[in-house]
């Protein structure tokens, strides 16, 4: 916003009035739409391309097979998306600082193997086995962080070595049998396969989510007003919360036509909400974005860059371990193929497709949620059409390439307008 100054370099009253008017015009519902249009024109597309893509995917697959949007299929889709989504949430953390972790699939497979061996073969209590598996993931992330910050090893090289090394460790842990079944009646397997919110609770939970959306928006709006920036009005925040409430209640009602809302998906969604709060409402989150935008500038402002790097690598591997435990529970076993195949690529692709920039500094926790829904929708739709996995790989690759191209064009547009 340009300032109009008098000869003495001071802002005139007319200039201040113009600034106040510009601030106010973005506070209404119509002003919010104007502000959104301005952000889009400047290259800040946000989640818009992903939402449009999800709608198009749903329309196309529903036309090709009417079962795609059926309640049972959508319930299965949410279950399948949860474990990869948790892994993708960790990938978002490292991408935001402009780094990468190529070993999330191997780390997830290793954690599943650790749970199976400790709980089944060693007869450890399941909670303790899960804790050890997750702790191993956190330790791996700490190792990556040390290699990156102390020895200057590029994250690409360090995690590529980890991809191979921890895959070998997974095979070693599983031993000669190569596959370990987790008891079907264990709490972990029941959580991943059979646990759904009671129908009344599903309807009650959605207003709480809507309330959180409203309170979060209200806090952000007040912070922007204190800083003298344009902010959303109370009217707009209320309307947005009501729209979210109606949408969520419809989703709960529709999924309740089948088995309902899975606890595992709610667990994943809860992690997304927590990480979004950390990214947007804490100093640590601001440091992450600052480092991803310009690491040298962040260092000069006094940010402990090494500590932030350590934290994101630890979070990434920790989420990979949690996702691996959920994947083993969903399958009911841990085997040599756990975490291999397309798990690694899907987790990274979901983060990028969801809107997280490969160049760092742009994205949010909801990128993992949106991206994994895109990946899972493509997989589910092609499965219903009885098409081979080769088609799924090609389509997913094309969507990923498109997402990166959109991100690159958006960066160029922001540079032009900035």
KOLDRENPA-411158 format. One record per residue (C-alpha): residue number from 1; residue in one letter; x negated, y, z negated. Coordinates in nm, 2 decimals. Example, Ala and Ser with C-alpha at 12.3 -4.5 7.8 and 13.67 -1.06 7.14 Angstrom:
   k r      X      Y      Z
   1 A  -1.23  -0.45  -0.78
   2 S  -1.37  -0.11  -0.71
REM end
This chain:
   k r      X      Y      Z
   1 X   0.00   0.00   0.00
   2 X  -0.17   0.32   0.11
   3 X  -0.18   0.62  -0.12
   4 X  -0.10   0.98  -0.01
   5 X  -0.34   1.22  -0.19
   6 X  -0.37   1.60  -0.21
   7 X  -0.69   1.79  -0.14
   8 X  -0.81   1.72  -0.49
   9 X  -0.78   1.35  -0.44
  10 X  -0.47   1.31  -0.66
  11 X  -0.15   1.14  -0.56
  12 X   0.13   1.38  -0.48
  13 X   0.48   1.34  -0.63
  14 X   0.62   1.25  -0.29
  15 X   0.36   0.97  -0.26
  16 X   0.45   0.83  -0.61
  17 X   0.82   0.84  -0.52
  18 X   0.75   0.65  -0.20
  19 X   0.56   0.38  -0.40
  20 X   0.83   0.35  -0.66
  21 X   1.09   0.32  -0.38
  22 X   0.88   0.05  -0.21
  23 X   0.85  -0.14  -0.54
  24 X   1.22  -0.12  -0.60
  25 X   1.33  -0.23  -0.25
  26 X   1.18  -0.57  -0.31
  27 X   1.37  -0.63  -0.64
  28 X   1.71  -0.73  -0.50
  29 X   1.82  -1.04  -0.32
  30 X   1.80  -0.87   0.02
  31 X   1.46  -0.73  -0.08
  32 X   1.33  -1.07  -0.17
  33 X   1.42  -1.19   0.19
  34 X   1.24  -0.88   0.33
  35 X   0.94  -0.97   0.12
  36 X   0.95  -1.33   0.23
  37 X   0.96  -1.22   0.60
  38 X   0.66  -0.99   0.54
  39 X   0.46  -1.28   0.38
  40 X   0.55  -1.51   0.68
  41 X   0.44  -1.24   0.93
  42 X   0.11  -1.20   0.74
  43 X   0.04  -1.57   0.76
  44 X   0.15  -1.67   0.41
  45 X   0.39  -1.95   0.51
  46 X   0.41  -2.13   0.18
  47 X   0.61  -2.45   0.18
  48 X   0.83  -2.34   0.47
  49 X   0.66  -2.56   0.74
  50 X   0.68  -2.87   0.51
  51 X   1.05  -2.81   0.42
  52 X   1.13  -2.77   0.79
  53 X   0.93  -3.09   0.87
  54 X   1.12  -3.29   0.60
  55 X   1.46  -3.17   0.74
  56 X   1.35  -3.27   1.10
  57 X   1.22  -3.61   0.98
  58 X   1.55  -3.68   0.80
  59 X   1.76  -3.58   1.10
  60 X   1.56  -3.78   1.35
  61 X   1.55  -4.10   1.14
  62 X   1.91  -4.07   1.04
  63 X   2.01  -4.06   1.41
  64 X   1.79  -4.36   1.49
  65 X   1.91  -4.56   1.18
  66 X   2.20  -4.45   0.96
  67 X   2.05  -4.63   0.67
  68 X   1.77  -4.38   0.63
  69 X   1.96  -4.13   0.42
  70 X   2.16  -4.40   0.23
  71 X   2.13  -4.39  -0.15
  72 X   1.95  -4.73  -0.19
  73 X   1.69  -4.63   0.07
  74 X   1.62  -4.30  -0.09
  75 X   1.59  -4.47  -0.43
  76 X   1.33  -4.70  -0.29
  77 X   1.16  -4.40  -0.12
  78 X   1.12  -4.22  -0.45
  79 X   0.98  -4.53  -0.62
  80 X   0.72  -4.59  -0.34
  81 X   0.62  -4.22  -0.34
  82 X   0.55  -4.19  -0.71
  83 X   0.21  -4.37  -0.74
  84 X   0.06  -4.21  -0.43
  85 X   0.21  -3.88  -0.54
  86 X   0.03  -3.89  -0.87
  87 X  -0.30  -3.96  -0.69
  88 X  -0.23  -3.68  -0.45
  89 X  -0.18  -3.44  -0.74
  90 X  -0.54  -3.50  -0.84
  91 X  -0.66  -3.44  -0.48
  92 X  -0.48  -3.10  -0.49
  93 X  -0.70  -3.01  -0.79
  94 X  -1.03  -3.06  -0.60
  95 X  -0.90  -2.91  -0.28
  96 X  -0.81  -2.59  -0.45
  97 X  -1.18  -2.53  -0.53
  98 X  -1.28  -2.62  -0.18
  99 X  -1.42  -2.97  -0.25
 100 X  -1.30  -3.32  -0.17
 101 X  -1.28  -3.67  -0.34
 102 X  -1.29  -3.96  -0.09
 103 X  -1.28  -4.23  -0.36
 104 X  -0.94  -4.18  -0.51
 105 X  -0.82  -4.51  -0.36
 106 X  -1.11  -4.71  -0.50
 107 X  -1.07  -4.55  -0.84
 108 X  -0.69  -4.63  -0.84
 109 X  -0.76  -4.99  -0.74
 110 X  -1.03  -5.03  -1.01
 111 X  -0.79  -4.89  -1.28
 112 X  -0.52  -5.14  -1.17
 113 X  -0.78  -5.42  -1.20
 114 X  -0.89  -5.31  -1.54
 115 X  -0.53  -5.31  -1.67
 116 X  -0.46  -5.66  -1.53
 117 X  -0.78  -5.82  -1.67
 118 X  -0.75  -5.66  -2.01
 119 X  -0.37  -5.71  -2.06
 120 X  -0.34  -6.05  -1.89
 121 X  -0.67  -6.23  -1.92
 122 X  -0.80  -6.07  -2.24
 123 X  -0.45  -6.04  -2.40
 124 X  -0.50  -5.68  -2.51
 125 X  -0.20  -5.47  -2.60
 126 X  -0.07  -5.31  -2.28
 127 X  -0.10  -4.95  -2.41
 128 X  -0.46  -5.01  -2.50
 129 X  -0.54  -5.16  -2.16
 130 X  -0.38  -4.86  -1.99
 131 X  -0.58  -4.62  -2.21
 132 X  -0.90  -4.79  -2.11
 133 X  -0.81  -4.78  -1.74
 134 X  -0.73  -4.41  -1.75
 135 X  -1.04  -4.34  -1.96
 136 X  -1.25  -4.51  -1.70
 137 X  -1.10  -4.28  -1.44
 138 X  -1.18  -3.97  -1.65
 139 X  -1.54  -4.10  -1.69
 140 X  -1.58  -4.14  -1.31
 141 X  -1.46  -3.78  -1.26
 142 X  -1.71  -3.66  -1.52
 143 X  -1.98  -3.85  -1.33
 144 X  -1.88  -3.68  -1.00
 145 X  -1.88  -3.34  -1.17
 146 X  -2.23  -3.39  -1.31
 147 X  -2.37  -3.50  -0.98
 148 X  -2.21  -3.20  -0.81
 149 X  -2.30  -2.93  -1.07
 150 X  -2.63  -3.06  -1.21
 151 X  -2.79  -3.22  -0.90
 152 X  -2.62  -3.03  -0.62
 153 X  -2.49  -3.34  -0.45
 154 X  -2.21  -3.25  -0.21
 155 X  -1.88  -3.39  -0.32
 156 X  -1.83  -3.55   0.01
 157 X  -2.15  -3.76  -0.04
 158 X  -2.09  -3.83  -0.41
 159 X  -1.73  -3.95  -0.36
 160 X  -1.81  -4.15  -0.05
 161 X  -2.07  -4.34  -0.25
 162 X  -1.81  -4.38  -0.52
 163 X  -1.56  -4.52  -0.26
 164 X  -1.80  -4.80  -0.18
 165 X  -1.94  -4.85  -0.53
 166 X  -1.61  -4.86  -0.72
 167 X  -1.45  -5.09  -0.46
 168 X  -1.73  -5.33  -0.53
 169 X  -1.68  -5.29  -0.90
 170 X  -1.31  -5.36  -0.85
 171 X  -1.39  -5.69  -0.68
 172 X  -1.63  -5.78  -0.96
 173 X  -1.38  -5.71  -1.23
 174 X  -1.11  -5.92  -1.06
 175 X  -1.36  -6.21  -1.03
 176 X  -1.33  -6.52  -0.82
 177 X  -0.95  -6.53  -0.83
 178 X  -0.92  -6.20  -0.66
 179 X  -0.56  -6.15  -0.78
 180 X  -0.40  -6.12  -1.12
 181 X  -0.02  -6.11  -1.17
 182 X   0.11  -5.88  -1.44
 183 X   0.41  -6.04  -1.63
 184 X   0.74  -5.94  -1.49
 185 X   0.88  -5.88  -1.84
 186 X   0.60  -5.65  -1.95
 187 X   0.71  -5.29  -2.03
 188 X   0.48  -5.15  -1.76
 189 X   0.63  -5.35  -1.48
 190 X   0.98  -5.28  -1.61
 191 X   0.90  -4.91  -1.61
 192 X   0.78  -4.92  -1.25
 193 X   1.05  -5.14  -1.11
 194 X   1.37  -5.14  -1.32
 195 X   1.38  -4.83  -1.54
 196 X   1.63  -4.57  -1.43
 197 X   1.78  -4.27  -1.62
 198 X   2.12  -4.35  -1.76
 199 X   2.37  -4.18  -1.53
 200 X   2.49  -3.92  -1.79
 201 X   2.13  -3.83  -1.88
 202 X   2.05  -3.77  -1.51
 203 X   2.32  -3.51  -1.49
 204 X   2.21  -3.35  -1.82
 205 X   1.84  -3.34  -1.72
 206 X   1.90  -3.13  -1.41
 207 X   2.03  -2.81  -1.59
 208 X   1.71  -2.83  -1.80
 209 X   1.50  -2.83  -1.49
 210 X   1.70  -2.53  -1.35
 211 X   1.65  -2.35  -1.68
 212 X   1.27  -2.40  -1.66
 213 X   1.28  -2.26  -1.30
 214 X   1.46  -1.95  -1.43
 215 X   1.24  -1.89  -1.73
 216 X   0.92  -1.94  -1.53
 217 X   1.05  -1.69  -1.27
 218 X   1.15  -1.45  -1.54
 219 X   0.81  -1.46  -1.70
 220 X   0.63  -1.41  -1.37
 221 X   0.86  -1.12  -1.28
 222 X   0.79  -0.94  -1.61
 223 X   0.42  -0.99  -1.56
 224 X   0.44  -0.83  -1.22
 225 X   0.64  -0.54  -1.34
 226 X   0.39  -0.48  -1.62
 227 X   0.12  -0.47  -1.35
 228 X   0.32  -0.22  -1.15
 229 X   0.39  -0.47  -0.87
 230 X   0.71  -0.56  -0.69
 231 X   0.90  -0.83  -0.87
 232 X   1.22  -1.04  -0.83
 233 X   1.53  -0.90  -0.99
 234 X   1.73  -1.08  -1.25
 235 X   2.01  -1.13  -1.00
 236 X   1.78  -1.31  -0.76
 237 X   1.64  -1.53  -1.04
 238 X   1.99  -1.63  -1.15
 239 X   2.10  -1.71  -0.79
 240 X   1.78  -1.91  -0.73
 241 X   1.83  -2.11  -1.05
 242 X   2.20  -2.18  -0.96
 243 X   2.10  -2.30  -0.61
 244 X   1.83  -2.53  -0.77
 245 X   2.09  -2.66  -1.02
 246 X   2.35  -2.74  -0.75
 247 X   2.08  -2.91  -0.53
 248 X   1.95  -3.12  -0.82
 249 X   2.29  -3.22  -0.94
 250 X   2.38  -3.34  -0.59
 251 X   2.06  -3.54  -0.57
 252 X   2.13  -3.70  -0.91
 253 X   2.49  -3.78  -0.80
 254 X   2.38  -3.93  -0.47
 255 X   2.10  -4.14  -0.62
 256 X   2.35  -4.26  -0.89
 257 X   2.55  -4.42  -0.61
 258 X   2.28  -4.68  -0.61
 259 X   2.04  -4.76  -0.89
 260 X   1.99  -4.39  -0.99
 261 X   1.69  -4.17  -1.07
 262 X   1.38  -4.37  -1.15
 263 X   1.19  -4.29  -1.46
 264 X   0.86  -4.34  -1.27
 265 X   0.96  -4.06  -1.03
 266 X   1.06  -3.84  -1.32
 267 X   0.72  -3.90  -1.47
 268 X   0.55  -3.79  -1.15
 269 X   0.78  -3.49  -1.12
 270 X   0.70  -3.40  -1.48
 271 X   0.32  -3.41  -1.41
 272 X   0.38  -3.18  -1.11
 273 X   0.57  -2.93  -1.33
 274 X   0.29  -2.94  -1.60
 275 X   0.02  -2.89  -1.34
 276 X   0.21  -2.61  -1.18
 277 X   0.23  -2.43  -1.51
 278 X  -0.15  -2.48  -1.56
 279 X  -0.22  -2.35  -1.22
 280 X   0.00  -2.04  -1.24
 281 X   0.02  -1.95  -1.61
 282 X  -0.32  -2.01  -1.75
 283 X  -0.67  -1.86  -1.72
 284 X  -0.80  -2.19  -1.61
 285 X  -0.56  -2.19  -1.31
 286 X  -0.66  -1.84  -1.21
 287 X  -1.02  -1.95  -1.23
 288 X  -0.95  -2.25  -1.00
 289 X  -0.79  -2.02  -0.74
 290 X  -1.07  -1.77  -0.78
 291 X  -1.34  -2.03  -0.72
 292 X  -1.16  -2.17  -0.42
 293 X  -1.13  -1.82  -0.27
 294 X  -1.49  -1.71  -0.33
 295 X  -1.71  -1.90  -0.56
 296 X  -1.99  -1.64  -0.57
 297 X  -1.75  -1.36  -0.65
 298 X  -1.59  -1.58  -0.92
 299 X  -1.94  -1.65  -1.07
 300 X  -2.02  -1.28  -1.08
 301 X  -1.70  -1.20  -1.27
 302 X  -1.82  -1.43  -1.55
 303 X  -1.62  -1.74  -1.48
 304 X  -1.79  -2.06  -1.60
 305 X  -1.79  -2.22  -1.25
 306 X  -1.96  -2.54  -1.35
 307 X  -1.71  -2.61  -1.62
 308 X  -1.42  -2.55  -1.38
 309 X  -1.57  -2.79  -1.13
 310 X  -1.61  -3.05  -1.40
 311 X  -1.25  -3.02  -1.50
 312 X  -1.11  -3.06  -1.15
 313 X  -1.32  -3.37  -1.08
 314 X  -1.22  -3.52  -1.41
 315 X  -0.85  -3.45  -1.34
 316 X  -0.87  -3.59  -0.99
 317 X  -1.01  -3.92  -1.10
 318 X  -0.79  -3.93  -1.40
 319 X  -0.48  -3.89  -1.19
 320 X  -0.62  -4.15  -0.95
 321 X  -0.64  -4.40  -1.24
 322 X  -0.29  -4.32  -1.35
 323 X  -0.16  -4.37  -1.00
 324 X  -0.35  -4.70  -0.97
 325 X  -0.18  -4.83  -1.29
 326 X   0.16  -4.73  -1.15
 327 X   0.08  -4.90  -0.82
 328 X  -0.02  -5.22  -0.99
 329 X   0.29  -5.21  -1.20
 330 X   0.51  -5.15  -0.90
 331 X   0.36  -5.44  -0.72
 332 X   0.35  -5.66  -1.03
 333 X  -0.02  -5.75  -0.97
 334 X  -0.37  -5.63  -0.91
 335 X  -0.57  -5.77  -0.62
 336 X  -0.86  -5.71  -0.39
 337 X  -0.65  -5.49  -0.16
 338 X  -0.52  -5.26  -0.44
 339 X  -0.62  -4.90  -0.36
 340 X  -0.76  -4.99  -0.02
 341 X  -0.60  -4.96   0.32
 342 X  -0.41  -4.64   0.36
 343 X  -0.38  -4.54  -0.01
 344 X  -0.69  -4.32   0.00
 345 X  -0.59  -4.15   0.33
 346 X  -0.22  -4.11   0.23
 347 X  -0.31  -3.94  -0.09
 348 X  -0.54  -3.69   0.08
 349 X  -0.31  -3.64   0.37
 350 X  -0.01  -3.57   0.14
 351 X  -0.20  -3.29  -0.04
 352 X  -0.29  -3.13   0.29
 353 X   0.05  -3.18   0.46
 354 X   0.22  -3.04   0.15
 355 X   0.04  -2.71   0.20
 356 X  -0.30  -2.73   0.01
 357 X  -0.57  -2.57   0.22
 358 X  -0.88  -2.77   0.30
 359 X  -1.07  -2.44   0.27
 360 X  -0.98  -2.39  -0.09
 361 X  -0.79  -2.13  -0.28
 362 X  -0.44  -2.20  -0.14
 363 X  -0.19  -2.45  -0.25
 364 X  -0.01  -2.56  -0.56
 365 X   0.11  -2.87  -0.75
 366 X   0.43  -2.89  -0.55
 367 X   0.21  -2.96  -0.25
 368 X   0.16  -3.32  -0.37
 369 X   0.54  -3.36  -0.42
 370 X   0.64  -3.23  -0.08
 371 X   0.35  -3.40   0.10
 372 X   0.41  -3.74  -0.04
 373 X   0.78  -3.71   0.05
 374 X   0.68  -3.64   0.41
 375 X   0.44  -3.94   0.41
 376 X   0.69  -4.17   0.24
 377 X   0.98  -4.06   0.47
 378 X   0.78  -4.14   0.78
 379 X   0.68  -4.48   0.64
 380 X   1.04  -4.56   0.53
 381 X   1.19  -4.45   0.86
 382 X   0.95  -4.65   1.07
 383 X   1.00  -4.96   0.85
 384 X   1.38  -4.93   0.90
 385 X   1.31  -4.92   1.28
 386 X   1.09  -5.23   1.25
 387 X   0.80  -5.05   1.41
 388 X   0.44  -5.16   1.34
 389 X   0.21  -4.99   1.10
 390 X   0.00  -4.87   1.40
 391 X   0.28  -4.63   1.49
 392 X   0.30  -4.50   1.14
 393 X  -0.08  -4.43   1.13
 394 X  -0.06  -4.24   1.46
 395 X   0.24  -4.03   1.35
 396 X   0.09  -3.96   1.01
 397 X  -0.24  -3.86   1.18
 398 X  -0.05  -3.63   1.41
 399 X   0.14  -3.47   1.12
 400 X  -0.19  -3.42   0.93
 401 X  -0.36  -3.26   1.23
 402 X  -0.06  -3.03   1.27
 403 X  -0.07  -2.93   0.91
 404 X  -0.44  -2.84   0.93
 405 X  -0.38  -2.65   1.25
 406 X  -0.10  -2.45   1.08
 407 X  -0.33  -2.38   0.79
 408 X  -0.61  -2.26   1.02
 409 X  -0.38  -2.03   1.21
 410 X  -0.24  -1.89   0.88
 411 X  -0.59  -1.82   0.76
 412 X  -0.67  -1.63   1.08
 413 X  -0.34  -1.44   1.06
 414 X  -0.42  -1.34   0.69
 415 X  -0.77  -1.23   0.79
 416 X  -0.62  -1.01   1.07
 417 X  -0.37  -0.85   0.84
 418 X  -0.59  -0.83   0.54
REM end
